[in-house]
């Protein structure tokens, strides 16, 4: 597979599944359970979001009930997540209107991970991304949040400085959180439960 040296892989897990809404929840649980077995449960929340986005894209753009495969690979300081399906149509980021309910998935994927890409395979394509496993979790989260907020609503406020920039970032943070709550609800998740889990994760890391 382009982009990864298989000689350095420490752990690898292959999870075939059918692209059905009910299967996505089971796929998330399987991924988190595997990370726990490997001893890296701290990135479980990030991995769940990535797996959900990738699996949902297969349902929406390839077809419900399609056979697909999730591959997790732990290599060095990164976890690589690959979603394989039978379509050769490669996804590409596109501009999304602020009122649009769809179109931000790849932008969110890019913001949540350190690298991502697509590649044509012998049977179709794979969309892959990598999550960093380094110890500097808090600093990484802050830097990633700033990058996501600066790009969230285009270039609005990007050239500003000082208080004006901070106000623009704060407003973007509020809008992003609201959009994420809509996203979780649309996928059958409980927004309050997601917020509680995020708060618990934040408090554990802050401690």
WONOR-V817688 format. One line per field, one symbol per residue. phi: phi as a letter, one per 30 degrees, with the letter a starting at -180 (. if undefined). A space follows every 10 residues. Layout:
phi=???
This chain:
phi=.djbcddcdd bbbcbdacdb eddddddedd ddddddddib ddcedddddd dddddddded cckdiddbbc bcbcbicbcc cbccbcccdd dbdbdcdecd dbjceddddd ddbdaaabad cdclbbcbab cdcddddddd dddddddddd cdciceiddd bhdddddddd dddddddddd ddddddcicc eddddddddd ddddddd
